[in-house]
Amino acid sequence: MPISNSRRRAIAPINFRDLSRHLRVLREAGLVEVRQEAQRRVYSLRPEPLAEVDEWLGRYRALWEQRLDALHTEVARGKRERRSLR
């Protein structure tokens, strides 16, 4: 869904030159595609590369979820122990 320049400024309050650089990097990485509409360039996210990244991160996400769950358990246990010492 294209956005106006004023809406873009409200969402990403950076100057046009910096935004243009970011969009170029995203385009070169294959994360967005661009099409010309009259005087405008319309950028769209490409979901396929992001799905690949999500799949790759999935392996690590599962590992970190287990570790963070264990950390949560230990923090809760420590809080209970401190309360029982009062």
Secondary structure in CASP SS format (residue, H / E / C, confidence):
PFRMAT SS
TARGET T0000
AUTHOR 0000-0000-0000
METHOD secondary structure of the structure
MODEL  1
M C 1.00
P C 1.00
I C 1.00
S C 1.00
N H 1.00
S H 1.00
R H 1.00
R H 1.00
R H 1.00
A H 1.00
I H 1.00
A C 1.00
P C 1.00
I C 1.00
N C 1.00
F H 1.00
R H 1.00
D H 1.00
L H 1.00
S H 1.00
R H 1.00
H H 1.00
L H 1.00
R H 1.00
V H 1.00
L H 1.00
R H 1.00
E H 1.00
A C 1.00
G C 1.00
L C 1.00
V E 1.00
E E 1.00
V E 1.00
R E 1.00
Q E 1.00
E E 1.00
A C 1.00
Q C 1.00
R E 1.00
R E 1.00
V E 1.00
Y E 1.00
S E 1.00
L E 1.00
R C 1.00
P H 1.00
E H 1.00
P H 1.00
L H 1.00
A H 1.00
E H 1.00
V H 1.00
D H 1.00
E H 1.00
W H 1.00
L H 1.00
G H 1.00
R H 1.00
Y H 1.00
R H 1.00
A H 1.00
L H 1.00
W H 1.00
E H 1.00
Q H 1.00
R H 1.00
L H 1.00
D H 1.00
A H 1.00
L H 1.00
H H 1.00
T H 1.00
E H 1.00
V H 1.00
A H 1.00
R H 1.00
G H 1.00
K H 1.00
R H 1.00
E H 1.00
R H 1.00
R H 1.00
S H 1.00
L H 1.00
R C 1.00
END
